[in-house]
Amino acid sequence: MNKPITNHMPTAELQALDAAHHFHPFTDKAGLAAKGARVITRGEGVWLTDSEGQRIIDGMAGLWCVNIGYGRKEMGRVAARQMDELAYYNTFFQTTHVPAIALAAKIAELAPEGLNHVFFAGSGSEANDTNIRLVRRYWQVKGQPERDVIISRWNGYHGSTMGGGSLGGMKPIHAHGGKIAGIEHIDQPYWWGEGSDMSEDDFGLARAQQLEAKILELGPEKVAAFIGEPIQGAGGVIIPPATYWPEIQRICDKYGILLIADEVITGFGRTGNWFGSTTFGIKPHIITIAKGLSSGYAPIGGSIICDEVAEVVGSAGEFFHGYTYSGHPVAAAVALENLRIMQEEGVVEHVRDVAHPHLKAQWDKLAEHPLVGEAKLVGLMGSIVLTPNKAKRAKFASEEGTVGLRCRERCFANNLIMRHVGDRMIIAPPLVITTDEIDILMDRARKSLDECYQGLLDDGLMVEKAD
Ligand SMILES: *Cc1c(COP(=O)(O)O)cnc(C)c1O
């Protein structure tokens, strides 16, 4: 093909080429070919433009990552400068370079106390694969190689590689390609959907105590680590009851198992602190990072490792693990520039003191909408659940996700990106969103909910699932 592919090609041509040659992640190929993908051509701040010239407010920060917003010119300049200076060198075999050094030191400065060592990866999935090998290696060096099981939660998300997908608790992912050995799952702390008639606090405790039951079932001498997201993101922004994390912490401490906080979403300001572990009072041995580390401007992830684990694994010769792009200089320089912007512009403080309170005042009120059950928000990470009967916390009679998808389509039509997970609607806008932009986002969200509700009434779908 001689013609260059540009933003100025007709949308239908772009869509046809896309459907013919681009095999998309997490997308139904036939459905995409029939409908055509929405083509995004530009981004600025919290705004996206598509190939039809529509301006869309991005309530999801891309995939939870564009925390400083789109189109920051400094980022491109830093990337170009780094490519001129040193486009690539590796960090294997006793070599290093300035961007990787500077970024590791900056992350150690921002991370909770005692977490001072960074192993770089190219993504969150890769970082979690690193974590599997790292915790198993840790127990080997400690003379307890039989400790190799990692406990995780159903409906958790830890990525899409074999390791990340296995750690995650999403059965449709396990069904496509299987699950590696040595990963066990316990139930999630999802009170609205699974709490039956327990109080939220009792339910949070009960779900955390499943960890202790699982450790005892497997034998404590077999368990290497527990991994969890402080707030489950891809699972539907499930914010655990206040009792949950303290009990998980108590159990990990009691049995001496390593605690991994997967902060790929909650890291770097999303919850109003630099790390969600601070927000929830968690003391992890390892924190998984990616997404907001570079605000999505370059692919980079990593594991922030506590002193003890780094010392043990580092005391026994080489750790046979690493990626060609571990600490990639351009990605590292871009991430460092992102963190500079976040610090100098007070982005975390903006989330905590300005954006969160402004959004929360409106978000909480959504619970009064006839279609909405609970509405929850921590920092700039929020969810609502759609229900035909909020008093009973009822599900819809229609297949799960039908109503969520209808709602998302209303959002799309109103130029708002809000995602659905089943019949939950979720948001995670760029952290730099202004109060005026929050008002626009909320106007569009309310309009979309009203339209969705009216459509359900018209189509006779406000019907509860029989118990
Ligand atoms: C997105 C995500 C991952 C995977 O990150 P990738 O960069 O897509 O590999 C892992 N854990 C959590 C909590 C995530 O949200």
The ligand as an ORCA input file, in Angstrom:
! r2SCAN-3c Opt
* xyz 0 1
  C      -3.919     -2.949     34.038
  C      -3.560     -3.763     35.216
  C      -2.540     -4.720     35.167
  C      -1.858     -5.096     33.883
  O      -1.115     -4.060     33.365
  P      -0.690     -4.101     31.795
  O       0.198     -2.918     31.671
  O      -1.969     -4.029     31.012
  O       0.006     -5.378     31.572
  C      -2.188     -5.362     36.317
  N      -2.797     -5.093     37.472
  C      -3.783     -4.192     37.568
  C      -4.386     -3.895     38.901
  C      -4.213     -3.505     36.437
  O      -5.214     -2.648     36.519
*
